[in-house]
């Protein structure tokens, strides 16, 4: 059995208004290395930024890793650790017979990344004295306030062309 590098990741998403300008923040720790990532979108939701933070973190890894990913988003952590996202995917992105799952574009990307890496999701209380979680929040809020933010096509296109 191959032994993968163990990486610890902290993520956070933020939105100024919901929906509104949003950003994500990521801190990746491996041995004595630290990498911080952030980015923002002109119109999005907090939940989308929480998922995007996890995606960006996993996409930043150059090789297959064993990852412990901490987030203060119970939506993200429960959807992944309790299998909700996989169930939504298996049901054609339906939460139940009547309700569509939100953010299928991002869940699809995240599930593919989790098939590549070995990821354990852990919940951490937001703003609870975790320096890494606080840093992610700072990164996300700063990113959401930048000029020339990117377009979150998954969100904005859905507004123009809602699923039937």
C-alpha positions, 0 to 999 in steps of 0.5 A: 500500500502506497503511503501518501503525504499527509496535508492539513488544510483549512478553508473558509468562504465569505460573502458580503450579502448573500448573494453578493460579492464573495471570496474564499481563503485557504491555508495548506500546511505540510511539514514546515511548509505553508501556502495561502490561497484566496480569490473572489467572485462578483456575485455568488453565495456563501455556500458556493465560496465554502465549497470553492475553498475546498476545491481550490485547496485540493486542486493546489496539491501537486500529487495525490495526498492524504488530506485532513480538511477543516471547514467551519461550514457544516453544509460542506462537512456534512455533505461530504462526510455523511455522503449527501453529495454522493447521494445527490449525484447518484440521484441526478442532483436531486435532494429528494423527488421535488428538490434540486440539489444546489451547486451541482457544478461545484459538488461534481468538481469536489467529488472528483478531487476526493476520488483522487485524494484521500480526504477527511473533512472536519468541522471547526467552529468559526471564529473560535480562536483557531489561528488558521480558521481566522486567517482563512476568514481574513483571506476570504473577506479580503478577496471578496472586497477586491476590484475586478472580481471574477464571474461565478458562471455556475451561479450567474448562469443558473440565475439566467437559465434556471434548471427546468 
